Amino acid sequence: MSANDRVLINAMIEEQRNARTVPLSFDATFERFAAEHALHGYGLSEEEIEAGVIGGADDGGIDGVYVFLGGRLLHEDSEIFSPQFAATGVEAGSQLTLWLVQAKTSTGFSEVALDKVASTCSNLLDMEVDESVVGLLYSDDLLARFGMFRKALTKLLTRHPTVLIKFSYVTRGEAGEVHPKVQAKGKILEAQFSNAFAISTGEVEFLGPAELWKRASTLPSYTLELPYQESITHGTSHIALVALGEYIDFLSEETGAIQTHIFDWNVRDYQGNVEVNREITASLQKPDAPEFWWLNNGITIVCSQATSIGKRMSLSDVQIVNGLQTSYTLHETLSGLYATDPGAAVFERLVQVRILVTADQAARDAVIRATNRQTSVPVASLRATDDIQRQIESYFLEHDWFYDRRKNFYRNQGKSADRIISIPLLAQSVMAMGLGRPDYARARPSSLLKSDTDYRRVFSDKTELPVYLWLAMAQRQIDAFFQVAPDLVSRSEHTNLRFHLAMLGAVDLVGRAFGKPQELNNAAREGTFPTTIRLLSLWKSLKEEFDSFQNERQWSPDKTAKSSDFVAHLTTALGYGPLPRR
């Protein structure tokens, strides 16, 4: 069957390649495919997967690096890296995961690949590593990703975290026929990971076509069954009392991990060891505590259909839009016990679940907004339900583009990755091209819209809908330019300068530096974009100024890319004039 699995995987990768406006190479597509399915179950977006891809020269034998805290992906601007971060906000004993991926299109697994990873990790897991020395061996992106892990671990030490270091070795070879010597090297690498820290555990897995096909052909299920004890029905919607054991089973994948995709539309992430979650945990640990549902506001589920047979409800298109904190705390506190002792008395306690049936997206948005206003969720967190967000989504759809204000919604429908634009990416594009702040867009890949002030600047009613679509299309054109010139542009340069080149493309069309998206109205109406030849010329000028500026200041590439001083220097040096005062 391995030959058939390989044919199917090859066909799937070719389909993904051909769906792009500018196809990646087969090897590059395989790297992203491997990372996506090695991390199966985390529900990462296309941009989150792309951000972790290393590839290219000096990758240390590693094609992808991802850092998770408590199952949540960390970004370079995540709160944990802020000087104001307080470790007490993280639950004691939380798991910090460093997940490494190596992807080879070869039809076998080699000892050399494992040796390279072992050598790289020996250097980069050293908490006292001198990056000025190892920087001669490894790419900036690889150093940055490992640096995130070391910084997070340092910040969390007082919370006594556990550490998992996992390596997924992915090829087109048969994982069930790995040579004994390669298996032995895998065990040695696991031991190296486990011995890296007193609190760490190591895992090495081999993935071949059969494993990839199984994961790739398994779409996340949004149709789930929820057993209940009692329920009240009004119209097509319900309020149910559900046993905690049944609810944990409802939340869990077959592996026991929480089904993150059913929280995609929730307005905030898990908050960890905050007071309300500590109180939930404490109530679960007291046998004589009042009924759980007396003390808890419960869970709100929206779905498109609910069918009850006996005391089991079948729910379609499930999204938990309120109760994420309760759900995650229940899962973290009780899932381990449920796996070993599902008959424990605590699992007979009840949680209240509201099941609201509607296929109307506007009604769903209203439920999300209303149910979350009862708690201390910042207004900024409710943005995906704003009228402007739904208007942008509708306008994109009219032009066969897909605005993913509901994470992975269009990806799960099989839409082309090239035409899917997330809220964070559109915000970065507006900030870089429309507002003349590529430095700000570069520095805040995940936190750009946490500030209400920034949100109002980016999503202003003064900006016409065609401009948003133009910005999305222009950014994709810039990204395509980088993809077709891998020998011209390093991975690190792509990370640092994609938004700077986008800004230059916009100001070149307008003829001067500007700081208002309305300046792009004409370009949007006429569908005018920079040509590839012009982008090449702009790239050469950008690279020259970038190298010169950082050498003069003795700054790192990362610091230079995040500097407003560099942006001001760039537009003036290239003859577009200074940016307007902000």
C-alpha positions as CSV (number, residue, x, y, z in Angstrom):
1,M,0.0,0.0,0.0
2,S,3.0,2.4,0.5
3,A,3.4,2.9,-3.2
4,N,-0.3,3.9,-3.5
5,D,-0.1,6.2,-0.5
6,R,3.0,7.9,-2.1
7,V,1.0,8.4,-5.3
8,L,-1.9,10.0,-3.4
9,I,0.4,12.2,-1.4
10,N,2.3,13.3,-4.5
11,A,-1.1,14.2,-6.2
12,M,-2.2,16.1,-3.2
13,I,1.0,18.1,-3.1
14,E,0.8,18.8,-6.8
15,E,-2.8,20.0,-6.4
16,Q,-1.7,22.4,-3.6
17,R,1.2,23.7,-5.9
18,N,-1.1,24.3,-8.9
19,A,-3.7,26.1,-6.7
20,R,-1.2,28.9,-6.2
21,T,-0.8,31.8,-8.6
22,V,2.9,31.2,-8.6
23,P,3.6,27.5,-7.7
24,L,6.3,26.7,-5.1
25,S,8.8,24.0,-5.9
26,F,7.7,20.5,-5.1
27,D,10.2,20.3,-2.2
28,A,9.0,23.6,-0.7
29,T,5.4,22.5,-0.9
30,F,6.3,19.2,0.7
31,E,8.0,21.1,3.6
32,R,4.8,23.0,4.3
33,F,2.6,20.0,3.8
34,A,4.8,18.0,6.2
35,A,4.7,20.7,8.9
36,E,1.0,21.1,8.6
37,H,0.3,17.4,9.1
38,A,3.1,16.8,11.6
39,L,1.2,19.4,13.7
40,H,-2.1,17.8,12.9
41,G,-4.7,18.8,15.5
42,Y,-3.3,22.2,16.4
43,G,-5.4,24.0,13.8
44,L,-2.6,26.3,12.6
45,S,-3.4,28.7,9.9
46,E,-1.5,28.9,6.6
47,E,0.4,31.9,7.9
48,E,1.3,30.3,11.2
49,I,2.7,27.3,9.4
50,E,4.6,29.5,7.0
51,A,6.1,31.5,9.9
52,G,7.7,28.4,11.4
53,V,9.2,27.1,8.1
54,I,13.0,27.5,8.1
55,G,14.4,25.9,5.0
56,G,17.2,27.1,2.8
57,A,20.9,27.3,3.8
58,D,22.2,26.9,7.3
59,D,18.9,25.3,8.5
60,G,20.8,22.8,10.8
61,G,18.9,19.9,9.3
62,I,15.5,21.4,10.5
63,D,12.8,22.6,8.1
64,G,10.3,23.8,10.7
65,V,10.3,25.1,14.3
66,Y,7.2,25.7,16.4
67,V,6.9,26.7,20.1
68,F,3.7,26.0,22.0
69,L,2.7,26.9,25.6
70,G,-0.2,24.9,26.9
71,G,-1.1,23.9,23.4
72,R,-1.1,27.5,22.1
73,L,1.3,28.6,19.4
74,L,3.7,31.3,20.5
75,H,4.6,34.2,18.2
76,E,7.6,36.5,18.6
77,D,5.3,39.2,19.9
78,S,3.3,37.0,22.3
79,E,2.6,38.4,25.7
80,I,5.1,36.1,27.4
81,F,8.0,38.0,25.7
82,S,6.8,41.4,26.9
83,P,8.8,43.1,29.7
84,Q,5.5,43.5,31.6
85,F,4.7,39.8,31.5
86,A,4.0,38.2,34.9
87,A,4.7,34.5,35.1
88,T,1.9,34.2,37.7
89,G,-0.6,34.5,34.8
90,V,0.5,31.0,33.6
91,E,-0.8,27.9,35.3
92,A,1.8,26.1,37.3
93,G,3.1,22.9,35.6
94,S,2.0,24.1,32.1
95,Q,3.7,22.4,29.2
96,L,6.2,24.2,26.9
97,T,6.6,22.4,23.7
98,L,9.4,22.8,21.1
99,W,8.3,20.9,17.9
100,L,10.9,20.4,15.2
101,V,10.1,19.1,11.7
102,Q,12.4,17.8,9.0
103,A,10.9,17.1,5.6
104,K,12.7,15.2,2.8
105,T,11.2,14.1,-0.5
106,S,13.5,11.0,-0.4
107,T,11.9,7.6,-0.2
108,G,13.7,6.6,3.0
109,F,15.0,7.8,6.4
110,S,18.7,8.4,7.0
111,E,21.0,8.5,10.0
112,V,22.6,11.7,8.6
113,A,19.4,13.7,9.1
114,L,19.2,12.6,12.7
115,D,22.8,13.4,13.3
116,K,22.4,16.9,12.0
117,V,19.4,17.6,14.2
118,A,21.3,16.2,17.2
119,S,24.2,18.5,16.5
120,T,22.0,21.5,16.0
121,C,20.0,20.9,19.2
122,S,23.2,20.3,21.2
123,N,24.2,23.9,20.3
124,L,20.8,25.7,20.4
125,L,19.3,24.1,23.5
126,D,22.2,25.4,25.5
127,M,20.7,28.2,27.7
128,E,24.1,30.0,27.7
129,V,24.7,29.7,23.9
130,D,26.6,32.6,22.4
131,E,24.6,33.4,19.3
132,S,27.4,35.5,17.9
133,V,29.4,32.3,17.6
134,V,26.7,29.8,16.4
135,G,25.4,32.6,14.1
136,L,28.2,31.5,11.8
137,L,26.6,28.1,11.6
138,Y,22.9,28.7,11.5
139,S,20.4,31.0,9.8
140,D,18.8,34.0,11.5
141,D,15.4,32.4,11.4
142,L,16.5,29.2,13.0
143,L,18.3,31.1,15.8
144,A,15.2,33.3,16.3
145,R,12.9,30.3,16.7
146,F,15.1,28.5,19.2
147,G,15.6,31.8,20.9
148,M,11.8,32.0,21.5
149,F,11.9,28.7,23.2
150,R,14.8,29.6,25.5
151,K,13.2,32.9,26.4
152,A,9.9,31.3,27.2
153,L,11.5,28.7,29.3
154,T,13.4,31.3,31.3
155,K,10.3,33.4,31.8
156,L,8.3,30.3,33.1
157,L,10.9,28.7,35.4
158,T,9.1,30.0,38.6
159,R,5.9,28.2,37.4
160,H,7.7,24.8,37.2
161,P,6.7,24.0,33.6
162,T,7.2,20.7,31.9
163,V,9.0,20.6,28.6
164,L,8.4,18.4,25.6
165,I,10.9,18.4,22.7
166,K,9.5,16.6,19.7
167,F,11.0,15.9,16.3
168,S,8.9,14.8,13.4
169,Y,11.0,13.3,10.6
170,V,8.9,13.2,7.4
171,T,9.8,11.6,4.1
172,R,8.1,9.7,1.3
173,G,9.5,6.5,2.7
174,E,7.7,3.7,4.5
175,A,7.7,4.6,8.3
176,G,7.1,1.0,9.2
177,E,10.3,-0.1,7.5
178,V,12.8,2.3,9.1
179,H,16.3,0.7,9.3
180,P,17.2,-0.5,12.8
181,K,20.3,1.9,12.8
182,V,18.0,4.8,12.0
183,Q,15.6,3.7,14.7
184,A,18.5,3.5,17.2
185,K,19.6,7.1,16.2
186,G,16.0,8.2,16.9
187,K,16.1,6.7,20.4
188,I,19.5,8.4,21.0
189,L,18.0,11.7,19.9
190,E,15.0,11.1,22.2
191,A,17.3,10.6,25.1
192,Q,19.2,13.7,24.2
193,F,16.0,15.7,24.3
194,S,15.0,14.1,27.6
195,N,18.4,14.9,29.2
196,A,18.5,18.5,27.8
197,F,16.7,19.7,31.0
198,A,15.6,18.1,34.2
199,I,12.0,18.8,33.3
200,S,12.1,17.7,29.7
201,T,10.8,14.7,27.7
202,G,11.8,13.8,24.2
203,E,9.9,12.2,21.4
204,V,10.9,11.3,17.8
205,E,8.4,10.2,15.2
206,F,8.8,8.9,11.7
207,L,6.1,9.9,9.2
208,G,5.7,8.4,5.7
209,P,3.0,8.6,3.0
210,A,0.6,6.3,4.9
211,E,0.7,8.5,8.0
212,L,0.5,11.7,6.0
213,W,-2.4,10.4,3.9
214,K,-4.4,9.4,7.0
215,R,-3.9,12.9,8.6
216,A,-4.4,14.8,5.3
217,S,-7.6,13.0,4.5
218,T,-9.1,13.5,8.0
219,L,-10.8,16.8,8.0
220,P,-11.7,18.3,11.5
221,S,-15.2,17.2,12.4
222,Y,-17.7,19.9,13.2
223,T,-20.5,17.3,13.7
224,L,-20.3,15.9,17.2
225,E,-22.5,14.0,19.6
226,L,-23.3,15.4,23.1
227,P,-24.9,13.1,25.6
228,Y,-26.9,14.9,28.3
229,Q,-28.7,14.2,31.6
230,E,-31.6,16.7,31.3
231,S,-32.7,19.4,28.8
232,I,-35.2,22.1,28.1
233,T,-36.1,22.9,24.5
234,H,-37.6,26.1,23.0
235,G,-38.1,26.1,19.3
236,T,-35.0,24.5,17.8
237,S,-32.6,25.5,20.6
238,H,-31.8,23.8,23.9
239,I,-30.4,24.2,27.4
240,A,-28.8,20.9,28.6
241,L,-27.2,19.6,31.8
242,V,-24.2,17.5,30.7
243,A,-22.0,15.2,32.9
244,L,-18.4,16.5,33.1
245,G,-17.1,13.1,31.9
246,E,-19.4,13.3,28.8
247,Y,-18.4,16.9,28.2
248,I,-14.6,16.1,28.4
249,D,-15.2,13.3,25.9
250,F,-17.1,15.7,23.6
251,L,-14.1,18.1,23.7
252,S,-11.4,15.5,23.1
253,E,-9.8,14.1,20.0
254,E,-9.1,10.3,19.8
255,T,-5.6,11.1,21.1
256,G,-7.1,12.8,24.2
257,A,-6.0,16.3,23.0
258,I,-8.6,19.1,23.0
259,Q,-10.3,19.8,19.7
260,T,-9.0,23.3,19.1
261,H,-10.9,23.8,15.9
262,I,-14.3,23.9,17.7
263,F,-13.1,27.1,19.4
264,D,-12.0,28.9,16.2
265,W,-14.7,31.6,16.5
266,N,-14.1,32.2,20.2
267,V,-13.1,35.8,20.9
268,R,-10.1,35.1,23.1
269,D,-7.5,32.4,23.9
270,Y,-7.2,30.4,27.1
271,Q,-6.1,32.7,29.8
272,G,-4.3,30.1,31.9
273,N,-3.9,30.4,35.7
274,V,-6.1,33.5,36.1
275,E,-8.3,33.8,39.2
276,V,-11.5,32.5,37.5
277,N,-9.8,29.4,36.2
278,R,-8.2,28.8,39.6
279,E,-11.6,28.9,41.2
280,I,-13.0,26.4,38.6
281,T,-10.1,24.0,39.4
282,A,-10.6,24.5,43.2
283,S,-14.3,23.7,42.9
284,L,-13.5,20.5,41.0
285,Q,-11.1,19.3,43.7
286,K,-13.6,19.7,46.6
287,P,-15.9,16.7,46.9
288,D,-18.3,18.6,49.0
289,A,-18.5,21.7,46.8
290,P,-21.9,22.8,45.5
291,E,-23.0,21.5,42.1
292,F,-20.6,22.7,39.4
293,W,-23.3,24.2,37.3
294,W,-24.5,26.3,40.2
295,L,-21.2,28.1,40.3
296,N,-20.4,28.3,36.6
297,N,-22.0,30.4,33.8
298,G,-21.7,27.4,31.5
299,I,-21.0,26.9,27.8
300,T,-22.6,28.4,24.7
301,I,-22.5,26.4,21.5
302,V,-23.8,27.6,18.2
303,C,-24.6,25.1,15.5
304,S,-26.6,24.8,12.3
305,Q,-28.6,21.8,13.3
306,A,-29.3,19.8,16.5
307,T,-31.1,16.5,16.5
308,S,-31.9,14.7,19.7
309,I,-32.3,10.9,19.9
310,G,-32.8,9.5,23.4
311,K,-30.5,11.6,25.5
312,R,-27.9,12.2,22.9
313,M,-27.8,15.3,20.7
314,S,-26.2,15.3,17.3
315,L,-24.8,18.8,16.5
316,S,-23.7,20.1,13.1
317,D,-21.2,22.9,12.5
318,V,-20.3,23.1,16.1
319,Q,-18.5,26.2,17.5
320,I,-18.1,26.9,21.2
321,V,-18.4,30.7,21.3
322,N,-18.5,31.2,25.1
323,G,-17.1,29.0,27.8
324,L,-13.6,28.5,26.4
325,Q,-12.0,29.2,29.9
326,T,-14.3,26.6,31.5
327,S,-13.8,24.1,28.7
328,Y,-10.0,24.3,28.8
329,T,-9.8,24.3,32.6
330,L,-12.0,21.2,32.7
331,H,-9.9,19.5,30.1
332,E,-6.6,20.4,31.7
333,T,-7.7,19.5,35.2
334,L,-9.6,16.3,34.5
335,S,-8.6,14.7,31.2
336,G,-5.8,12.8,32.7
337,L,-8.0,11.4,35.4
338,Y,-10.7,10.6,32.9
339,A,-8.3,8.5,30.8
340,T,-7.4,6.4,33.9
341,D,-10.5,6.5,36.0
342,P,-13.6,7.5,34.0
343,G,-15.8,6.3,36.8
344,A,-14.6,8.8,39.3
345,A,-17.3,10.7,41.2
346,V,-16.3,14.1,39.8
347,F,-17.4,13.1,36.3
348,E,-21.0,12.7,37.4
349,R,-21.1,16.5,38.2
350,L,-22.9,18.6,35.7
351,V,-22.2,21.6,33.5
352,Q,-24.8,23.8,31.8
353,V,-24.6,23.9,28.0
354,R,-26.7,26.3,25.9
355,I,-27.2,25.0,22.3
356,L,-28.3,27.8,19.9
357,V,-29.3,26.6,16.4
358,T,-28.9,29.0,13.6
359,A,-27.2,29.0,10.2
360,D,-27.4,32.8,10.0
361,Q,-23.8,34.1,10.4
362,A,-25.0,37.5,11.5
363,A,-27.1,35.9,14.2
364,R,-24.1,33.8,15.3
365,D,-22.0,37.0,15.5
366,A,-24.6,38.6,17.6
367,V,-24.5,35.6,20.0
368,I,-20.7,35.8,20.2
369,R,-20.8,39.5,21.0
370,A,-23.7,39.3,23.5
371,T,-22.5,36.3,25.5
372,N,-18.9,37.7,25.8
373,R,-20.0,41.1,27.0
374,Q,-20.9,39.4,30.3
375,T,-17.2,39.0,31.1
376,S,-14.2,41.2,31.0
377,V,-13.3,40.6,27.4
378,P,-11.8,43.7,25.8
379,V,-13.9,45.3,23.1
380,A,-10.9,44.7,20.8
381,S,-11.4,41.0,21.1
382,L,-14.8,41.1,19.5
383,R,-13.5,42.5,16.3
384,A,-14.3,39.5,14.1
385,T,-18.0,40.2,14.6
386,D,-17.8,43.9,13.6
387,D,-19.9,45.1,10.7
388,I,-16.7,46.2,8.8
389,Q,-15.3,42.7,9.1
390,R,-18.4,41.1,7.7
391,Q,-18.5,43.7,4.9
392,I,-14.9,43.0,3.9
393,E,-15.6,39.2,3.9
394,S,-18.7,39.8,1.7
395,Y,-16.8,42.1,-0.7
396,F,-13.9,39.6,-1.0
397,L,-16.4,36.8,-1.8
398,E,-17.9,38.8,-4.6
399,H,-14.4,38.8,-6.2
400,D,-13.6,35.2,-5.5
401,W,-11.2,36.0,-2.6
402,F,-11.7,34.8,0.9
403,Y,-11.4,36.8,4.1
404,D,-10.8,34.4,6.9
405,R,-12.3,36.3,9.8
406,R,-13.2,32.8,11.2
407,K,-9.9,31.1,11.4
408,N,-9.4,28.3,8.8
409,F,-13.1,28.5,7.7
410,Y,-12.2,28.8,4.0
411,R,-9.1,26.5,4.2
412,N,-11.4,23.7,5.6
413,Q,-13.5,24.3,2.5
414,G,-10.5,23.7,0.2
415,K,-10.2,27.2,-1.1
416,S,-6.8,28.2,-2.6
417,A,-4.3,29.3,0.0
418,D,-3.2,32.2,-2.2
419,R,-6.7,33.7,-2.0
420,I,-7.3,33.3,1.7
421,I,-6.5,36.4,3.7
422,S,-6.6,36.4,7.5
423,I,-7.5,39.4,9.7
424,P,-3.9,39.7,11.0
425,L,-2.4,39.6,7.5
426,L,-4.9,42.2,6.1
427,A,-4.1,44.4,9.1
428,Q,-0.4,44.1,8.5
429,S,-0.9,45.0,4.8
430,V,-3.0,48.0,5.7
431,M,-0.4,49.1,8.2
432,A,2.5,48.7,5.8
433,M,1.1,50.0,2.6
434,G,-1.8,52.2,3.6
435,L,-0.3,53.7,6.7
436,G,3.4,53.6,5.8
437,R,4.4,51.6,8.8
438,P,6.0,48.3,7.5
439,D,8.2,48.4,10.7
440,Y,5.1,48.2,12.9
441,A,3.6,45.4,10.7
442,R,6.8,43.4,10.9
443,A,7.2,43.8,14.7
444,R,3.6,42.7,15.5
445,P,2.6,39.6,13.6
446,S,0.0,38.5,16.1
447,S,-0.6,41.6,18.4
448,L,-1.1,44.4,15.9
449,L,-4.9,44.7,16.7
450,K,-4.7,44.4,20.4
451,S,-4.8,48.2,20.7
452,D,-8.2,49.8,20.0
453,T,-6.4,52.8,18.5
454,D,-4.5,50.7,16.0
455,Y,-7.7,48.8,15.1
456,R,-9.6,52.0,14.3
457,R,-6.7,53.2,12.2
458,V,-6.5,50.0,10.2
459,F,-10.2,49.3,9.9
460,S,-11.5,52.8,9.3
461,D,-14.8,53.7,7.7
462,K,-12.9,56.2,5.6
463,T,-11.2,53.3,3.7
464,E,-13.2,51.9,0.8
465,L,-13.8,48.2,0.5
466,P,-11.9,48.0,-2.9
467,V,-8.8,49.3,-1.2
468,Y,-8.9,46.4,1.3
469,L,-9.1,43.9,-1.6
470,W,-6.3,45.8,-3.5
471,L,-4.1,45.6,-0.4
472,A,-4.7,41.9,0.0
473,M,-4.0,41.2,-3.7
474,A,-0.9,43.4,-3.6
475,Q,0.5,41.6,-0.5
476,R,0.0,38.3,-2.2
477,Q,1.8,39.6,-5.3
478,I,4.8,40.6,-3.1
479,D,4.8,37.2,-1.5
480,A,4.7,35.5,-4.9
481,F,7.7,37.7,-5.9
482,F,9.7,36.3,-3.0
483,Q,8.6,32.8,-3.8
484,V,10.0,32.9,-7.4
485,A,13.3,34.3,-6.3
486,P,14.5,32.0,-3.5
487,D,18.1,32.4,-4.7
488,L,17.8,36.2,-4.7
489,V,16.0,36.5,-1.3
490,S,17.0,34.6,1.8
491,R,14.3,33.2,4.2
492,S,15.4,35.8,6.8
493,E,15.1,38.7,4.3
494,H,11.6,37.5,3.4
495,T,10.6,37.5,7.0
496,N,12.1,40.9,7.7
497,L,11.4,42.8,4.5
498,R,8.2,41.6,2.9
499,F,6.2,44.5,4.3
500,H,8.9,47.0,3.4
501,L,8.8,45.9,-0.2
502,A,5.0,46.1,-0.2
503,M,5.2,49.7,1.1
504,L,7.7,50.6,-1.6
505,G,5.4,49.1,-4.3
506,A,2.5,51.2,-3.1
507,V,4.5,54.5,-2.8
508,D,6.0,53.9,-6.2
509,L,2.6,53.7,-7.7
510,V,1.4,56.9,-6.0
511,G,4.7,58.7,-6.6
512,R,5.4,59.8,-3.0
513,A,5.4,58.6,0.6
514,F,2.0,58.7,2.2
515,G,0.2,57.6,5.4
516,K,-3.5,57.3,4.5
517,P,-5.1,54.3,2.7
518,Q,-7.3,56.7,0.7
519,E,-4.2,57.5,-1.4
520,L,-4.7,54.0,-2.9
521,N,-8.3,54.6,-4.2
522,N,-7.2,55.1,-7.8
523,A,-4.9,52.1,-7.8
524,A,-7.8,50.0,-6.4
525,R,-10.3,51.3,-8.9
526,E,-8.0,50.7,-11.9
527,G,-6.5,47.4,-10.6
528,T,-3.0,48.7,-11.0
529,F,-0.1,46.8,-9.3
530,P,3.7,47.1,-9.5
531,T,5.2,44.9,-12.3
532,T,7.6,42.1,-11.5
533,I,10.4,44.0,-13.2
534,R,9.7,47.1,-11.1
535,L,9.5,45.0,-7.9
536,L,12.9,43.6,-8.8
537,S,14.4,47.1,-9.1
538,L,12.7,48.2,-5.8
539,W,14.0,45.1,-4.1
540,K,17.6,45.7,-5.1
541,S,17.3,49.3,-3.8
542,L,15.7,48.2,-0.6
543,K,18.3,45.5,0.0
544,E,21.1,48.0,-0.6
545,E,19.7,50.6,1.9
546,F,18.9,47.9,4.4
547,D,22.4,46.5,4.4
548,S,23.9,50.0,4.5
549,F,21.7,51.2,7.3
550,Q,22.3,48.2,9.6
551,N,26.0,48.3,9.0
552,E,26.1,52.0,9.8
553,R,24.1,51.6,13.0
554,Q,25.6,48.2,13.9
555,W,22.1,46.8,14.3
556,S,20.8,43.3,13.7
557,P,18.6,42.7,10.7
558,D,15.7,42.1,13.0
559,K,16.1,45.4,14.9
560,T,16.6,47.3,11.6
561,A,13.4,45.9,10.1
562,K,11.4,46.9,13.2
563,S,12.8,50.4,13.2
564,S,10.7,53.5,12.1
565,D,14.0,55.3,11.7
566,F,14.9,52.9,8.9
567,V,11.5,53.4,7.2
568,A,12.0,57.2,7.3
569,H,15.5,56.8,5.9
570,L,14.3,54.4,3.2
571,T,11.6,56.6,1.6
572,T,13.8,59.7,1.7
573,A,16.9,57.9,0.2
574,L,14.8,56.5,-2.6
575,G,13.3,59.9,-3.6
576,Y,9.8,59.4,-2.3
577,G,10.1,62.1,0.4
578,P,9.6,61.8,4.1
579,L,6.5,60.0,5.5
580,P,3.8,62.3,6.9
581,R,3.9,63.0,10.6
582,R,1.8,60.7,12.7
